[in-house]
Each structure stands twice: as structure tokens, then as C-alpha cells.
Amino acid sequence: MKLHIVTIGSPKLDYAQTGWKLYIDRLQRYHTVRVTHIADNKNDSNHIEAAVGSGYSVALVINGPQMNSEALAAFIDKRANVAQELCFIIGGPDGLPQKVIDSADRQWGLSELTFPHDLAMVILAETLYRASTISAGQPYHH
């Protein structure tokens, strides 16, 4: 499965850089992973939509419907059968432009909690890795 993660900015804090690298590296054991970090000052719909391209887009939004780990694994597995890149879009500290949210194929909320931007990126990477281990029958999830 081809996964594309589009972020506004990149992790800046040391712990987030370490966590991001750790989980992206682990995720690459299960999927072809492409990451696009868009500069903070280019957090607009034109730059984001150009980065996303024609893939199936999932916009991360605060109030979006949530999935547990097993449901996320099933969602990724189902999308793998379509043979279209699956793109997760995480906005900057102020979220995503409304146009990007409206044009996304799906909206997803990581949690009802609010996280610092750096931590949200790490949580996304870890969550995708966890879902991948569930699909592969690996013990990480337990």
C-alpha cells in the first residue's frame, strides 16, 4: 500500500523529531511511505492540494469522526484493495484550510483532546504503524 503523509511544517521539538523518525521508519516495513512537509508559510489550499495530488485524501480535523486502532487497520486494508495512494493530511497549529477539509474524501479526528502540533504528527505516525501491525498480525498492538 502506498501511504502519503502531508504535513504543514515538520516536527521541531527534539522528542517529536525522534518519535516521527522512529514511527515513519517502522511504518516503512509495511507500506511504501512518502512524506511531504509543506512550509508553515504555505498553509493554503493550493499548496496542500498540489501535494496531495490524486490520492484518496483523509483530512485530520479536530471534530472529525474517530476510529479505534482496529477500525483504522480495516480502513487501510480496504483502501489497499483500490490501489490508490492513501494520503493523510495534517494541518498546522491552526488546522487545515476549510477548502482542503471540504474537498477531502474523508475527515478523521485523532482524538477529542487537543494536542500540540508536533505531538499530533507523532501520534499520526504511531497510529498508522499500530494499524499496520494489526493488519499484519504482529503483537505490537497488545
N, C-alpha and C positions, 0 to 999 in steps of 0.2 A: 504494500500500500504506500502511496506517495502522500506524505503529510507536509504541509507548508504552514509554518507559523509566521505570521506577520505581526510585528510589534511596533508601537511608537516608542522610540528610544530603545536602549538596551540596558540591561542591569548595570547599575552604577556602584552599588554598595558591595563591599568585598564578599559578604556572605551570599548575596544574590548572584554574583558572578560565579562563585564556586558551585552553588546549587544548580544554577542554569546549566553550566557546562556538564556537571555530573549527570543530570537527567536527560539532557539532549544526547549526550554520548550513549547512555543506556538505551534511550529510545531508538537510536540508530541500529541497534541489534535486531529490531523487529520491523522497521519501516525505512523507506528512503525518506530522509528528513531534509527539508530545505527551510532555512530561516532567513527572513528579510527584516532587518531593523531599519525602520524609517526614521530619519532625523526628527527630533522633537519639534522643530520649527516647520515641519512639513505634515503636520497632523491635519490634513484636509482630505476631502473625499477623492479628489483627483489622484493624489499620490497613493492613497490606500487602495483604491480600485485598480489602479495600474499595477500595483504589486500583487494583488490577489489574482488578477487575470480571469481565466475561465473556469477555475476550480469551483467546487462546491464550498460555499463560504459559511462559516459559523462565526457570528459576531458575539464576542463576550460582552455582556451587558449586566449591570447590577441587578436589575429586576427580571432578568430572563428566567425561563423555566430551568429547573435544576435537574441533574441526573446523578444517580449514585454511580459508583465505580462499575458495577456490573452492567448498568444501562448504557454507560458510555462505551464499554467494551462491545456491547451488542450493536450500538450505533456505528462504531468504527468498522466492525465486521460487515455490517450491511452495506456501508458505503464502499467497502473494498470490492464488493461484487459489481459495482457500477463502473469500475476502472476509470474514475475521475479523481484528480488530486483533491484532497480534503484540506481546506485552508481554515485555520483558526486565526481570528483577528483580535488582538488585544490592544486597546487604545492607550493613550497616555493618561496622566493623572486626572485629566478632565473627561476621560472616556472617549468614545468614538463620535464622529460627526453623525448627526441624525440620518443623513443621506446614506451613509455606509450601513447603518443599522437597518434602515428600511429596505435596502437592496440585498441584504444578506439572505441566503437560503434558509438560515436557521439562526435563532438567537439562543444564547445559553448563559445562565448565571452560575458562576462558580460557587457562590455562597450568598446567604443573606448578610453576611458580615462584610465590612469594608476593609480591604487590605491596602497597604502601601503598594505603589506601582511595582517596585522591584520584587516584592514578595508575591504579588499576583502572577508575575511571569514565571517564577519558580514553581508556584502551585500548579500553573497550567502544565508546565513540562513534567512535573512529577505525576500529575493526574493522568496525562496521556501515557506515560510509562506504565503506571499501575494498570490502566485499562488494557494495555498491550500484554502485560504479564498474565492477566486474567484470561485473555483470549488464547494465549499460548499454554495455559495450564501450569504456569510456573507458581512457586509458593510465595512469591514476594507479597501478594495481597494479604496473606494471613498474618 
